[in-house]
Amino acid sequence: MDAFHYIEKIDLTKYLLSSGYVIDIHKSTARQKVFEKDGEKLLVLRHQKTGKYIYQNLNDTRDKGNIINFVVNRINGYLSTDSKSKQDYAKAFAKLDEDSGGKELTQEIKTFQEKVKFEYELYAPHELINYDFLLSRGLNKETINHPLFKGTIVNCYKYGFKTKSNYGPVMTGFPSIKDKTVVGLEIRDSNEKKMALGSEVVDSFWVSNYSKTHKTLVISENPIDNLSYCQINRDFTSTHVASFGTISDKQCQKLFNLVDQGIYKSIILINDNDFGGLKNDLKIITKFATNKSLKILKIDTNLVELIIDNEEYLIKDKDSFKWFLNKLVNSNDIKYDIKLIKCNSKDWNDELLNL
């Protein structure tokens, strides 16, 4: 069953309740229910054979259909949604994903999100011409348009295809790359930061442009921190990657392979200056350790427990964590050239804004 059929089977009655509608118990029956909100009245029923939900606006017969029609009619502001249209389908995807962060929605929506296959084209990626978000984060056009980053950042649309209707604001997009293929997209503006539906980030990265002269690989959690680091340090001589948050074991293995195969001679870790960033550092460093007795026993919100040569270490604060990691990268357990460079602020973009 594809994602389209999953979205059609989302329980529209539960979605309406989570969106502020209330049931008119006097006009509802076991088979069909009437919902009201701000004078609007909707009749909702479920098809017995297909299990799909459909609705009818009792105040306007043009407003009817499935959950795609319901969601997109309220985005577009008019009543001519085509539930089979790829454009409107994309808008419904984006809106349901957005709602999931702020409402107590049903398991059906979670299932729908898990089943969606990422489609880059749905967000209409195009050449970066709108710099508003990046400039608001302290970056200048010299950095944004530097050959190291040219083409690795795009503009896109929040609700998918650019159409004559309301397709949402212009966003800034950071593509996630796996084997030279775009498999995900981080979408950002001043008010929002999210991964596009279906994005694969477990074993992919945002990646800067590469040159054979690059001998160092710089790793961060977010692409905007890579750009900020370069602008602050005036250093554009390395390849940069970002993990889009907590780094996975598969991502760590990919980094190790790049260095172990001699493609890069050294790595610089510029992850966030907080416990989460330090945990990313530890996971990467552990992958590069020659001492295989180094094992992470537990990683919690503000607690790390690990063992080296049968000696256990319990780390509970950021300063102790930093001290331990710096000691580790300079020990005989690490034969690779690894540097930890931390800013004074929470992350490198905050550091840039605080200059």
N, C-alpha and C positions, 0 to 999 in steps of 0.2 A: 504494500500500500504506500503511495507516495505522499509527500507532505500536503498536497492539495486536499486529499481526502481526510487527512488528520484535522486540518483546520476547519473543514466543513462539519466535523463531528464534535467540535468543542461545544460543551453544554452552554448554549446561549442564555438559558435562564440564570445560571450561576454567574455568567459574565455580566449580565444586566444588574444583578444584585450587587456585585462588586463595584459597579459603575454608578451606584446611587439610585437605581430604580427600585420601586417597591411594588409588591403584588397587591392588586385589587382583589381581595378574597371574595367579594360579593359577585364579581363578574368572571372569576376563574373556575375551571373545572379540573378534574383529574387529568384530562387529555390536553387541554389548552389553558394557558394562563395569560392574564392581562396585566401588563406592567405600566406604571405611571411615573413620570418625572417632569416637573416644570410644565404641567399641562399636556405633555405628550403621552399618548396612549398606544401601547404596542401589544398586539396579539401574537403569542409565541406558541408553536406546537412542534412536536417531534414526529417525523415520519416513521411509522411503525416498522416498515420493512427495511429501510436504509439506515435508520438511526440518526438521520440528519435533522438539524433544527432549522426552521424557517420562521420568519416573522412578517407581520403586516402592520404598518402604521395606520391606526384607525382614523387619524386625522388627515392623512394624505396617502392615497392609494398608490402613488408612485414610489413611496418608500417601503420597499419590501425585498425579501430574498433571504439569503443566508448570512452568516456572521461577517463574511467579506463585504457584502452590501452594507450591512449595518455600520461596520467600522469605517469604511471608506466614504460612505455618504456623509459622515460627520467630519471627515477630514476635508473633503472637497467643498462641502457647503452647498452641494446640489444633488439631485436625485437621479443620476443616470449612470450609476456604477455598473460595470459589467463584471460579474463575479468570475468570468472566465478570462478576463483581460490580464495579461502578465503585469502591466503597469499597476492596476488596482490590486492585484494579488500581492505585489511587492509592498504596496502601501499598508495593506492589512498585516503583512509579516512584521513590518517595522513598528506599527502601532501596538500590536499585541506584545511584542518584545519590550517596548517601552513601558507598557502598562504593568508588565510582570514585576518590575522593580518597585512599584509603589502600591500595589494592591494585593489583597489576599485572593489570588486567582486559583483556579482549579487545577487538578493534576492533568486534566486534558491539555491545558496550555503548555505545561512543562513537557508533556509527551510530544506535543507539536513542535516545540523548540528543539528538542533532541533529535527529531526526525528530519528537520529542515536541512537540505543540502545547500552549502554555500554557493551562491551565484554572484560573481563579481559584477556582472553587467547590470544586475538589478539596481545597483546604486549609482549607475551612470558615471563611472570614474572618468575624469578628463584632466587635461593639463592644468597644473596649478596656476590660477590667475587671480584668485581671491586670497589675499594674504592676511585678512583681518585677524583671524584667530592667532596665527603665528606671530604677527606683530604685537598683538595684545599680550603675548607671553614673553616679550622682551627681545625676541629674535629680530635681526635686521635682514634686509633683502640680500646683502652680500653673503651672509651665511646660508640663507634659504636657497639661493641660486648658485651656490658654490658647486663646481663639478662633482664633488664628493656626494652631494645630495640631490643633484638635478635629476628629476624623473622618479625619485623614490617616494615622493609625497604627491598626492593628487587632491583635487576637489571632487566632491561627490554630492549626492542628494540624500536627504534623510529618508524619504519615502520611496526611493527608487527612481524610475525613469523620469526624465524631464518631459512633461506633457503640457498641454494647454491649461490643465487644471493645477490646483495647488499641490506641488510635489515636495513641499517642505523646504526648509532653508538650505543654503549652500553650506556644506560641511568640509572639514579637512580630513583626509583619509591617509592612513599609513598602512600600505599593503603588507600582509604577512606571506613570506615566501617559503616554499618547500620544493626542493629540486627544480628551481627556476620557474616554478608555477605559483601564481597567486592563489592561496588557499584560505585567506582570511583578510579582514579589513577592520582596523581600529578607526572608528568614526568620532570626530571631536569638533566641538565648538566651545564657546565660553561657558555654556551651561550644561554640556553633556559630554560624557566619555563612555563609549561602549564598543564591544566587538559586534560586528554584523552577524546576523543570524547564520548559524551553521559554520562559523569560522573555525578552522583547524589551527590551534595554537600549541598543541602538545609537542609537536616536533617541527615547528616552523619559527621563523624570525622575521622581523623587519630588518632589512639589510641595506646598507649604504652602497654606493658604487665601489667597485673593486679595481685596484691597479696592481700590476705585478711588482711595483716598487714598494707596496705595503708589506711590512714585516710584522706589524702589530695588529692584534684584534682587540677592539674595545667593546666591552659588554655592559649593557644597562638594562633596566626594567622597561623603560619607555623611550620611544624614539626622540621625543622632544628633549629628553635629557642628553642624548647624544649630540644633538645640534647645539644645545646650551653649553655643553662641555667644550666643544670645538670653538665656539664664539668667545668664551671666557679665556681659553688657553691659546687661542690663535694657532691651533694645531689641526691641520686637515690632512695629515700624512698617514693615517691608519684606516683600516676597514672597521666600520661600526655595525653592531647588531643590537637588537633589543628583543627581550623575551616576552613582552606584554604582561608583566607581572611576575608571579611566582614561577621560577624556572622548573621545568620537568626533568626527569631522568633522561628522557630521549633527547632533549635539548642539550643537556650536559654532555651526553655521549657524542653528539654532533660537534660540539666545540672541541672536545678532546681529539676527535679524529682529525680536525683541521690542523691542530697544532702538532699532533703526533706524526702526521704525514709530512710535516715540514713546510706546509703552506704558509704558516706564520711561525715566527721565532719566539714571540712573547704575547701575553695577554694582559690587558688592564681592566680591572673590575671597577666600574663607576656606579654600582648599584646604590639604591637609596641609603641615606645615612640614618637608618632606623633598624629596628630588630628584624623586620621583614627583609630589608636589603642585605643585612649581614647573614641571614639564613640562606639567601641566594648565593652569597659569596662562599659560604661553607659547603653547599652542595657542589658547586663548581670545583672548589679546591680539593674536595674529597675525591672527585673523579680523577684528578691529576696526581693524587698521592701514590707514591711507589710503595709506601708502607701499607700493605693490605690489611694490617690489624686495625687501621683507623676505620671505625664504623660509627655511624650516627645511630644512636639507640632511640632517641625521641626528639622531635621538634614540635614545640607547642607555641602558643602566642608569644609568650615572654620567657620561654624556657628551652634550653638545648641540653641534651644529655648525650655524651659520646664516649667512646673508649679508644685508647691508643696504648698498644703494648700492655694490655690487661689492666691499664689504669683508667679509672672512670673520671670524667670531667662533667661538672654540673654548672652551667652558665645561666645566670639569672638577670644580668644587666648589660646594657649596651657597651659600656666602657670595657668591662671584662671580656666581652665578646670580641671587640676590636683588638685588644691586646693579644688574645689567643690566636686570632686569625693571622695577625702580622708575624707572630712567633712561628706559626705553622708554615707560612709561605717562605720563610727564611731558614727553615730547618732542612735537614738532609732527607726528610720524607718527600720533599717536592723537588724534582729534578728539572722542572720547567720554570721558565722566567715568568712569574706572576706578580703583578703589582696591584695593591689595593689603594685606590685614591678616593678619599672621601672629601666632600665639601663640608662647609660649616652649617649649611641649611639642611632641610630635610632631603632635598634632591637637587640636582644641578640646575633645573629650571628655576626653582625658588632661589637658588644662589644667584642666578643671572638677574632675576627681578629685584633682588636685595642689593645689587651693586649701586 
